[in-house]
Amino acid sequence: MARILVVDDEAHVCWAYKKMLSARGHEVLVASNAEKGLRLLDEGPELVLLDHRLPGMSGLEALAHFRERMPQLKVILITAHGTLGTSVEAIRLQAYEVLAKPVELARLEEVVDRALGTGETEVDLASDDGGLPLVGKSAPMVECYKRVALVAASDANVLLYGESGTGKELFARTIHNFSQRADGPFETVNCGAIPETLLESELFGHEKGAFTGSVARRVGRLRRADGGTVFLDEIAELSQPAQVKLLRFIEDKRIEPLGGAPVEVSVRLIAATHKDLQREVAVGRFREDLFFRLHVVKLEIPPLRERREDIPALVSSFLRHFSGAAAARISEEALASLQQRAWPGNVRELKNAVEHACLMARGGMLQVRHLPPEREESEELQGDALTALTRQFLDAAEGSEKPWAAVMGRWERALLREALARLGGNLAATARFLGINRLTLRKKLKEQGLYEREA
């Protein structure tokens, strides 16, 4: 049993928290504002559930007073207006946790039990909105803010996971901007966009004359970022030789330019990938030792479909970006249309859609007719469904001497069977549908062992 102080100006919220906590055997004190909550500290609570938006003194201001008067007191900040700024400040003030409203009672129970049962501090982060690239107040984003704050306060290497278009580089920049290295440089290297023959030189640099064609000295990105951060996007595409050199750099904190002497540099690494890196390790495409050096902290960025309530805020941010101070307006129907879409391209696709609409509206209110057409179902498959199916085929082909042929064979078999089923087994109609002649279709069906069965 513990004594828990609930500070919230909404009576029904206090009632729900008190009922839940009392049922678990806790004694509950209730205050409708921060000033009353501070007076109740004389009752000796062990834990405080503190609302962020309160009449008079705010939750963050109250948190500072709580920590000053009772440094060992654990405070859970609960906010319906979670921003990166709120989380950063909450971490600075050593809040135990930051939760987004509305809070599921099961989630609150779990956090309360953890807070009362251990001496560990798990804090969260938020900061002012001004100029920050991250937008959103949904529960998944508040969880991300918390991890960003925790990570930014350290110098650990970070591995970001997320689908294409979720904003991995923005998260990396935000971690850098809130870290002790914020005054240092931030360098981005897209490991998948730079040819393998040039990637090593891009990272580590080279001296003049180090190889044929090197007519000038090149300072590598790692050295240019000395004192700052290097963001390695699409890290799974890094070649094996470059992986070895990167591992050596992480262990020694020294780079060795081609044709040059070793140089010590201080750089924090943030890597990102849309691939399952543990699987890449399992199949031998990525070094396990390098994986563990980069995977000190893992941060998963939610896709847009899991935080649709953030779409209005994102749209508003993009409108300001594309139309300046006199931000364009959007109709309720157009906004509702944007919220209902699948967004396989995530935030990047939403941004492009808003830019398209701004151009089409020519300064007027954005209407549904100004939005780009929604992707057809077949295109949406390029998102989750196609990715999942591709992974299944790759899993099936793993260990094959010719994985490309194995995967393509399975794809072709699945395509033929689905097309035949859709057209009732009519070979002529299936051939027309697939854009091939009937003889080619028969040949492919025979190759896949489907001709006799389907005929």
BASE-129645 format. One record per residue (C-alpha): residue in one letter; y negated, z, x. Coordinates in nm, 2 decimals, m for minus. Last residue first. Example, Ala and Ser with C-alpha at 12.3 -4.5 7.8 and 13.67 -1.06 7.14 Angstrom:
2
{r S; {0.11; 0.71; 1.37}}
{r A; {0.45; 0.78; 1.23}}
//
This chain:
455
{r A; {2.66; m6.71; m0.69}}
{r E; {2.53; m6.37; m0.58}}
{r R; {2.87; m6.26; m0.44}}
{r E; {2.96; m6.60; m0.29}}
{r Y; {2.62; m6.65; m0.12}}
{r L; {2.55; m6.29; m0.01}}
{r G; {2.73; m6.27; 0.33}}
{r Q; {2.39; m6.26; 0.51}}
{r E; {2.45; m6.59; 0.69}}
{r K; {2.58; m6.74; 0.36}}
{r L; {2.26; m6.64; 0.18}}
{r K; {2.05; m6.78; 0.46}}
{r K; {2.23; m7.12; 0.44}}
{r R; {2.21; m7.12; 0.06}}
{r L; {1.83; m7.06; 0.08}}
{r T; {1.78; m7.33; 0.34}}
{r L; {1.97; m7.58; 0.11}}
{r R; {1.76; m7.47; m0.19}}
{r N; {1.43; m7.55; m0.02}}
{r I; {1.19; m7.27; 0.09}}
{r G; {0.88; m7.13; m0.06}}
{r L; {1.03; m6.79; m0.16}}
{r F; {0.96; m6.84; m0.53}}
{r R; {1.07; m7.20; m0.52}}
{r A; {1.40; m7.10; m0.35}}
{r T; {1.45; m6.82; m0.61}}
{r A; {1.39; m7.06; m0.90}}
{r A; {1.65; m7.30; m0.77}}
{r L; {1.90; m7.02; m0.69}}
{r N; {1.88; m6.86; m1.03}}
{r G; {2.03; m6.51; m0.97}}
{r G; {1.82; m6.35; m1.25}}
{r L; {1.49; m6.42; m1.08}}
{r R; {1.41; m6.06; m0.99}}
{r A; {1.76; m6.00; m0.87}}
{r L; {1.76; m6.31; m0.65}}
{r A; {1.42; m6.21; m0.50}}
{r E; {1.55; m5.85; m0.44}}
{r R; {1.87; m5.97; m0.27}}
{r L; {1.69; m6.22; m0.05}}
{r L; {1.43; m5.97; 0.06}}
{r A; {1.68; m5.70; 0.14}}
{r R; {1.90; m5.94; 0.34}}
{r E; {1.59; m6.07; 0.53}}
{r W; {1.47; m5.72; 0.62}}
{r R; {1.81; m5.62; 0.73}}
{r G; {1.84; m5.93; 0.95}}
{r M; {1.49; m5.87; 1.09}}
{r V; {1.58; m5.51; 1.19}}
{r A; {1.90; m5.61; 1.36}}
{r A; {1.75; m5.91; 1.53}}
{r W; {1.47; m5.70; 1.67}}
{r P; {1.71; m5.42; 1.77}}
{r K; {1.92; m5.65; 1.98}}
{r E; {2.16; m5.42; 2.18}}
{r S; {2.16; m5.19; 1.88}}
{r G; {2.11; m4.82; 1.95}}
{r E; {1.85; m4.78; 1.68}}
{r A; {1.88; m5.06; 1.42}}
{r A; {1.94; m4.82; 1.13}}
{r D; {1.65; m4.60; 1.23}}
{r L; {1.43; m4.91; 1.27}}
{r F; {1.53; m5.02; 0.92}}
{r Q; {1.45; m4.68; 0.77}}
{r R; {1.12; m4.67; 0.97}}
{r T; {1.02; m5.01; 0.82}}
{r L; {1.10; m4.88; 0.47}}
{r A; {0.87; m4.58; 0.52}}
{r T; {0.59; m4.78; 0.66}}
{r L; {0.62; m5.04; 0.38}}
{r A; {0.61; m4.77; 0.12}}
{r D; {0.33; m4.57; 0.28}}
{r G; {0.07; m4.83; 0.34}}
{r Q; {0.14; m5.20; 0.38}}
{r L; {0.30; m5.17; 0.04}}
{r E; {m0.06; m5.16; m0.09}}
{r E; {m0.08; m5.52; m0.01}}
{r S; {0.21; m5.61; m0.24}}
{r E; {0.06; m5.39; m0.51}}
{r E; {m0.26; m5.59; m0.50}}
{r R; {m0.56; m5.44; m0.32}}
{r E; {m0.85; m5.35; m0.54}}
{r P; {m1.12; m5.62; m0.56}}
{r P; {m1.44; m5.54; m0.36}}
{r L; {m1.69; m5.33; m0.56}}
{r H; {m2.01; m5.49; m0.70}}
{r R; {m1.86; m5.55; m1.04}}
{r V; {m1.79; m5.18; m1.08}}
{r Q; {m2.16; m5.11; m1.05}}
{r L; {m2.38; m5.00; m0.76}}
{r M; {m2.73; m4.94; m0.87}}
{r G; {m2.98; m5.18; m0.72}}
{r G; {m3.07; m5.25; m0.36}}
{r R; {m2.89; m5.58; m0.32}}
{r A; {m2.59; m5.47; m0.54}}
{r M; {m2.36; m5.71; m0.34}}
{r L; {m2.46; m5.57; 0.00}}
{r C; {m2.43; m5.21; m0.12}}
{r A; {m2.09; m5.29; m0.27}}
{r H; {m1.95; m5.43; 0.05}}
{r E; {m2.08; m5.13; 0.24}}
{r V; {m1.91; m4.90; m0.01}}
{r A; {m1.58; m5.09; 0.02}}
{r N; {m1.60; m5.08; 0.40}}
{r K; {m1.65; m4.70; 0.39}}
{r L; {m1.36; m4.66; 0.16}}
{r E; {m1.14; m4.87; 0.39}}
{r R; {m1.23; m4.65; 0.69}}
{r V; {m1.17; m4.34; 0.49}}
{r N; {m0.81; m4.43; 0.41}}
{r G; {m0.67; m4.78; 0.47}}
{r P; {m0.40; m4.72; 0.21}}
{r W; {m0.68; m4.63; m0.03}}
{r A; {m0.48; m4.60; m0.35}}
{r R; {m0.77; m4.65; m0.59}}
{r Q; {m0.85; m4.40; m0.87}}
{r Q; {m1.15; m4.23; m0.70}}
{r L; {m1.32; m4.56; m0.63}}
{r S; {m1.29; m4.67; m0.99}}
{r A; {m1.44; m4.33; m1.11}}
{r L; {m1.73; m4.39; m0.87}}
{r A; {m1.79; m4.74; m1.02}}
{r E; {m1.77; m4.60; m1.37}}
{r E; {m2.01; m4.32; m1.29}}
{r S; {m2.26; m4.56; m1.15}}
{r I; {m2.37; m4.55; m0.79}}
{r R; {m2.71; m4.49; m0.65}}
{r A; {m2.86; m4.63; m0.33}}
{r A; {m3.01; m4.39; m0.08}}
{r A; {m3.38; m4.41; m0.03}}
{r A; {m3.36; m4.24; 0.31}}
{r G; {m3.13; m4.51; 0.46}}
{r S; {m2.93; m4.76; 0.26}}
{r F; {m2.61; m4.79; 0.46}}
{r H; {m2.58; m4.44; 0.60}}
{r R; {m2.72; m4.27; 0.28}}
{r L; {m2.47; m4.47; 0.07}}
{r F; {m2.19; m4.37; 0.32}}
{r S; {m2.26; m4.00; 0.28}}
{r S; {m2.27; m4.03; m0.10}}
{r V; {m1.94; m4.22; m0.10}}
{r L; {m1.79; m3.95; 0.12}}
{r A; {m1.91; m3.67; m0.11}}
{r P; {m1.78; m3.85; m0.42}}
{r I; {m1.44; m3.92; m0.24}}
{r D; {m1.38; m3.56; m0.14}}
{r E; {m1.19; m3.48; m0.46}}
{r R; {m0.94; m3.75; m0.36}}
{r R; {m0.81; m3.53; m0.08}}
{r E; {m0.44; m3.62; m0.06}}
{r R; {m0.51; m3.99; m0.12}}
{r L; {m0.75; m3.99; 0.17}}
{r P; {m0.49; m3.92; 0.42}}
{r P; {m0.48; m3.57; 0.57}}
{r I; {m0.54; m3.52; 0.95}}
{r E; {m0.26; m3.34; 1.12}}
{r L; {m0.38; m3.12; 1.42}}
{r K; {m0.13; m3.02; 1.69}}
{r V; {m0.23; m2.79; 1.97}}
{r V; {m0.05; m2.78; 2.31}}
{r H; {0.11; m3.12; 2.23}}
{r L; {m0.05; m3.30; 2.53}}
{r R; {0.15; m3.12; 2.80}}
{r F; {0.46; m3.11; 2.57}}
{r F; {0.45; m3.48; 2.52}}
{r L; {0.40; m3.54; 2.90}}
{r D; {0.72; m3.35; 2.97}}
{r E; {0.91; m3.55; 2.70}}
{r R; {0.80; m3.88; 2.84}}
{r F; {0.75; m4.15; 2.57}}
{r R; {0.97; m4.45; 2.49}}
{r G; {1.30; m4.28; 2.54}}
{r V; {1.43; m4.29; 2.18}}
{r A; {1.39; m3.91; 2.14}}
{r V; {1.04; m3.91; 2.30}}
{r E; {0.92; m4.18; 2.05}}
{r R; {1.07; m3.97; 1.78}}
{r Q; {0.87; m3.67; 1.89}}
{r L; {0.57; m3.90; 1.90}}
{r D; {0.60; m3.98; 1.53}}
{r K; {0.34; m4.26; 1.53}}
{r H; {m0.02; m4.26; 1.40}}
{r T; {m0.14; m4.14; 1.74}}
{r A; {m0.41; m3.93; 1.89}}
{r A; {m0.48; m3.76; 2.22}}
{r I; {m0.75; m3.51; 2.31}}
{r L; {m0.77; m3.44; 2.68}}
{r R; {m1.01; m3.20; 2.85}}
{r V; {m1.15; m3.30; 3.18}}
{r S; {m1.23; m3.12; 3.50}}
{r V; {m1.21; m3.36; 3.80}}
{r E; {m1.07; m3.33; 4.15}}
{r V; {m1.06; m3.65; 4.35}}
{r P; {m0.77; m3.81; 4.54}}
{r A; {m0.86; m4.08; 4.79}}
{r G; {m0.90; m4.44; 4.71}}
{r G; {m0.70; m4.77; 4.70}}
{r L; {m0.62; m4.73; 4.34}}
{r P; {m0.80; m4.42; 4.22}}
{r E; {m0.62; m4.09; 4.26}}
{r I; {m0.71; m3.84; 4.00}}
{r R; {m0.69; m3.47; 4.03}}
{r K; {m0.64; m3.19; 3.78}}
{r D; {m0.29; m3.13; 3.94}}
{r E; {m0.07; m3.09; 3.64}}
{r I; {m0.27; m3.29; 3.39}}
{r F; {m0.33; m3.56; 3.65}}
{r R; {0.04; m3.59; 3.74}}
{r L; {0.12; m3.63; 3.37}}
{r L; {m0.14; m3.91; 3.34}}
{r K; {0.01; m4.08; 3.64}}
{r V; {0.36; m4.07; 3.50}}
{r Q; {0.24; m4.19; 3.15}}
{r A; {0.06; m4.48; 3.32}}
{r P; {0.39; m4.59; 3.48}}
{r Q; {0.57; m4.56; 3.14}}
{r S; {0.31; m4.76; 2.95}}
{r L; {0.07; m4.58; 2.70}}
{r E; {0.12; m4.72; 2.35}}
{r A; {0.21; m4.37; 2.21}}
{r I; {m0.14; m4.25; 2.31}}
{r E; {m0.29; m4.46; 2.03}}
{r D; {m0.63; m4.31; 2.11}}
{r L; {m0.68; m4.11; 2.43}}
{r F; {m1.01; m3.91; 2.38}}
{r V; {m1.14; m3.79; 2.71}}
{r T; {m1.36; m3.48; 2.71}}
{r G; {m1.63; m3.33; 2.93}}
{r G; {m1.70; m3.18; 3.27}}
{r D; {m1.58; m3.50; 3.45}}
{r A; {m1.58; m3.78; 3.18}}
{r R; {m1.67; m4.05; 3.43}}
{r R; {m1.38; m3.94; 3.64}}
{r L; {m1.13; m3.97; 3.36}}
{r R; {m1.28; m4.30; 3.25}}
{r G; {m1.22; m4.46; 3.59}}
{r V; {m1.51; m4.56; 3.83}}
{r R; {m1.47; m4.92; 3.93}}
{r R; {m1.55; m5.05; 4.28}}
{r A; {m1.63; m5.41; 4.31}}
{r V; {m1.46; m5.74; 4.40}}
{r S; {m1.12; m5.63; 4.27}}
{r G; {m0.97; m5.98; 4.24}}
{r T; {m0.66; m5.92; 4.44}}
{r F; {m0.60; m5.55; 4.47}}
{r A; {m0.77; m5.24; 4.62}}
{r G; {m1.05; m5.46; 4.75}}
{r K; {m1.33; m5.24; 4.60}}
{r E; {m1.19; m4.91; 4.50}}
{r H; {m1.01; m4.84; 4.18}}
{r G; {m1.05; m4.64; 3.86}}
{r F; {m0.81; m4.38; 3.71}}
{r L; {m0.82; m4.45; 3.33}}
{r E; {m0.94; m4.81; 3.33}}
{r S; {m0.75; m4.90; 3.65}}
{r E; {m0.43; m4.77; 3.49}}
{r L; {m0.51; m4.96; 3.16}}
{r L; {m0.57; m5.30; 3.33}}
{r T; {m0.22; m5.43; 3.37}}
{r E; {m0.11; m5.27; 3.04}}
{r P; {m0.37; m5.47; 2.85}}
{r I; {m0.63; m5.24; 2.67}}
{r A; {m0.62; m5.22; 2.29}}
{r G; {m0.32; m4.99; 2.25}}
{r C; {m0.44; m4.72; 2.49}}
{r N; {m0.78; m4.71; 2.32}}
{r V; {m0.98; m4.50; 2.57}}
{r T; {m1.28; m4.30; 2.44}}
{r E; {m1.51; m4.10; 2.68}}
{r F; {m1.71; m3.80; 2.58}}
{r P; {m1.95; m3.68; 2.84}}
{r G; {m2.05; m3.31; 2.90}}
{r D; {m2.30; m3.10; 2.70}}
{r A; {m2.04; m3.03; 2.44}}
{r R; {m1.79; m2.90; 2.70}}
{r Q; {m1.80; m2.55; 2.57}}
{r S; {m1.66; m2.69; 2.25}}
{r F; {m1.82; m2.76; 1.92}}
{r N; {m1.92; m3.12; 2.01}}
{r H; {m1.58; m3.19; 2.17}}
{r I; {m1.39; m3.08; 1.86}}
{r T; {m1.62; m3.30; 1.65}}
{r R; {m1.58; m3.60; 1.87}}
{r A; {m1.20; m3.57; 1.84}}
{r F; {m1.22; m3.53; 1.46}}
{r L; {m1.44; m3.84; 1.45}}
{r E; {m1.19; m4.03; 1.67}}
{r K; {m0.91; m3.94; 1.43}}
{r G; {m1.10; m4.07; 1.13}}
{r T; {m0.83; m4.12; 0.86}}
{r G; {m0.84; m4.50; 0.91}}
{r S; {m0.49; m4.55; 1.05}}
{r E; {m0.27; m4.26; 0.94}}
{r G; {m0.30; m3.93; 1.12}}
{r Y; {m0.18; m3.71; 1.40}}
{r L; {m0.41; m3.55; 1.65}}
{r L; {m0.27; m3.40; 1.98}}
{r V; {m0.50; m3.15; 2.15}}
{r N; {m0.52; m3.02; 2.51}}
{r A; {m0.64; m2.67; 2.53}}
{r D; {m1.00; m2.57; 2.63}}
{r S; {m1.04; m2.32; 2.36}}
{r A; {m1.31; m2.25; 2.10}}
{r A; {m1.29; m2.61; 1.98}}
{r V; {m0.92; m2.56; 1.89}}
{r L; {m0.99; m2.27; 1.66}}
{r A; {m1.28; m2.44; 1.50}}
{r V; {m1.09; m2.77; 1.45}}
{r R; {m0.80; m2.58; 1.31}}
{r K; {m1.02; m2.41; 1.05}}
{r Y; {m1.20; m2.74; 0.97}}
{r C; {m0.86; m2.90; 0.91}}
{r E; {m0.76; m2.63; 0.66}}
{r V; {m1.10; m2.68; 0.49}}
{r M; {m1.02; m3.05; 0.48}}
{r P; {m0.69; m3.00; 0.31}}
{r A; {m0.85; m2.75; 0.05}}
{r S; {m1.12; m3.00; m0.04}}
{r K; {m1.47; m2.96; 0.09}}
{r G; {m1.53; m3.30; 0.25}}
{r V; {m1.73; m3.48; 0.52}}
{r L; {m1.67; m3.49; 0.89}}
{r P; {m1.94; m3.68; 1.08}}
{r L; {m2.17; m3.39; 1.13}}
{r G; {m2.54; m3.48; 1.11}}
{r G; {m2.66; m3.17; 0.94}}
{r D; {m2.36; m3.03; 0.74}}
{r D; {m2.39; m2.69; 0.90}}
{r S; {m2.07; m2.53; 1.04}}
{r A; {m1.72; m2.43; 0.94}}
{r L; {m1.42; m2.27; 1.10}}
{r D; {m1.11; m2.06; 1.05}}
{r V; {m0.95; m1.75; 1.20}}
{r E; {m0.60; m1.62; 1.26}}
{r T; {m0.62; m1.28; 1.41}}
{r E; {m0.30; m1.11; 1.50}}
{r G; {m0.25; m0.74; 1.42}}
{r T; {0.02; m0.81; 1.17}}
{r G; {0.13; m0.70; 0.82}}
{r L; {m0.20; m0.65; 0.65}}
{r A; {m0.34; m0.99; 0.74}}
{r R; {0.00; m1.16; 0.69}}
{r D; {0.05; m1.01; 0.35}}
{r V; {m0.31; m1.10; 0.25}}
{r V; {m0.25; m1.46; 0.36}}
{r E; {0.07; m1.50; 0.17}}
{r E; {m0.07; m1.34; m0.14}}
{r L; {m0.37; m1.58; m0.13}}
{r R; {m0.14; m1.88; m0.10}}
{r A; {0.06; m1.76; m0.40}}
{r L; {m0.26; m1.69; m0.59}}
{r E; {m0.37; m2.05; m0.54}}
{r V; {m0.73; m2.04; m0.43}}
{r P; {m0.99; m2.25; m0.62}}
{r K; {m1.17; m2.23; m0.39}}
{r A; {m1.11; m2.29; m0.02}}
{r L; {m0.98; m2.02; 0.22}}
{r V; {m1.12; m1.90; 0.55}}
{r E; {m0.91; m1.66; 0.75}}
{r Y; {m0.94; m1.35; 0.97}}
{r A; {m1.32; m1.39; 1.01}}
{r Q; {m1.42; m1.34; 1.37}}
{r L; {m1.80; m1.39; 1.34}}
{r R; {m1.77; m1.70; 1.56}}
{r I; {m1.48; m1.82; 1.35}}
{r A; {m1.68; m1.78; 1.03}}
{r E; {m1.97; m1.97; 1.19}}
{r V; {m1.74; m2.26; 1.28}}
{r S; {m1.59; m2.25; 0.93}}
{r T; {m1.91; m2.26; 0.75}}
{r G; {m2.04; m2.55; 0.97}}
{r L; {m1.73; m2.76; 0.91}}
{r T; {m1.79; m2.73; 0.54}}
{r G; {m1.63; m2.52; 0.26}}
{r H; {m1.84; m2.50; m0.05}}
{r A; {m1.60; m2.33; m0.29}}
{r T; {m1.56; m2.05; m0.04}}
{r I; {m1.33; m1.76; 0.03}}
{r L; {m1.38; m1.56; 0.35}}
{r I; {m1.09; m1.33; 0.44}}
{r V; {m1.22; m1.03; 0.63}}
{r K; {m1.01; m0.80; 0.85}}
{r L; {m1.18; m0.47; 0.95}}
{r Q; {m1.14; m0.38; 1.32}}
{r P; {m1.51; m0.42; 1.41}}
{r M; {m1.61; m0.19; 1.11}}
{r R; {m2.00; m0.17; 1.10}}
{r E; {m2.08; m0.48; 1.29}}
{r R; {m1.79; m0.68; 1.15}}
{r F; {m1.89; m0.60; 0.80}}
{r H; {m2.25; m0.68; 0.87}}
{r A; {m2.17; m1.02; 1.02}}
{r L; {m1.94; m1.09; 0.72}}
{r A; {m2.22; m1.00; 0.48}}
{r E; {m2.44; m1.27; 0.63}}
{r L; {m2.15; m1.52; 0.60}}
{r G; {m2.09; m1.41; 0.24}}
{r S; {m2.45; m1.46; 0.15}}
{r M; {m2.70; m1.18; 0.08}}
{r G; {m2.87; m1.21; m0.25}}
{r P; {m2.64; m1.35; m0.52}}
{r L; {m2.31; m1.46; m0.36}}
{r R; {m2.18; m1.79; m0.23}}
{r H; {m1.92; m1.71; 0.04}}
{r D; {m1.68; m1.49; m0.15}}
{r L; {m1.53; m1.20; 0.05}}
{r L; {m1.18; m1.07; 0.02}}
{r V; {m1.20; m0.76; 0.24}}
{r L; {m0.91; m0.58; 0.41}}
{r E; {m0.84; m0.22; 0.53}}
{r P; {m1.09; m0.06; 0.30}}
{r G; {m1.24; 0.28; 0.41}}
{r E; {m1.42; 0.41; 0.10}}
{r D; {m1.74; 0.42; 0.31}}
{r L; {m1.72; 0.04; 0.32}}
{r L; {m1.81; 0.05; m0.05}}
{r R; {m2.18; 0.05; 0.04}}
{r L; {m2.13; m0.28; 0.22}}
{r G; {m1.96; m0.43; m0.09}}
{r K; {m2.25; m0.32; m0.31}}
{r E; {m2.49; m0.51; m0.09}}
{r A; {m2.26; m0.81; m0.07}}
{r N; {m2.25; m0.87; m0.45}}
{r S; {m2.02; m0.81; m0.75}}
{r A; {m1.82; m0.54; m0.58}}
{r V; {m1.45; m0.45; m0.66}}
{r L; {m1.22; m0.19; m0.50}}
{r V; {m0.85; m0.26; m0.52}}
{r E; {m0.56; m0.02; m0.44}}
{r H; {m0.25; m0.22; m0.34}}
{r G; {0.09; m0.19; m0.50}}
{r R; {0.18; m0.56; m0.53}}
{r A; {0.08; m0.56; m0.90}}
{r S; {m0.25; m0.42; m0.79}}
{r L; {m0.31; m0.72; m0.57}}
{r M; {m0.24; m0.97; m0.84}}
{r K; {m0.44; m0.79; m1.11}}
{r K; {m0.73; m0.72; m0.88}}
{r Y; {m0.75; m1.09; m0.77}}
{r A; {m0.74; m1.22; m1.12}}
{r W; {m1.00; m0.96; m1.25}}
{r C; {m1.23; m1.03; m0.95}}
{r V; {m1.21; m1.40; m1.03}}
{r H; {m1.28; m1.34; m1.40}}
{r A; {m1.59; m1.13; m1.31}}
{r E; {m1.75; m1.40; m1.09}}
{r D; {m1.99; m1.23; m0.84}}
{r D; {m1.72; m1.18; m0.58}}
{r V; {m1.65; m0.90; m0.32}}
{r V; {m1.30; m0.77; m0.34}}
{r L; {m1.22; m0.47; m0.12}}
{r I; {m0.86; m0.39; m0.04}}
{r R; {m0.70; m0.04; 0.01}}
{r A; {m0.35; m0.09; 0.13}}
{r M; {0.00; 0.00; 0.00}}
//
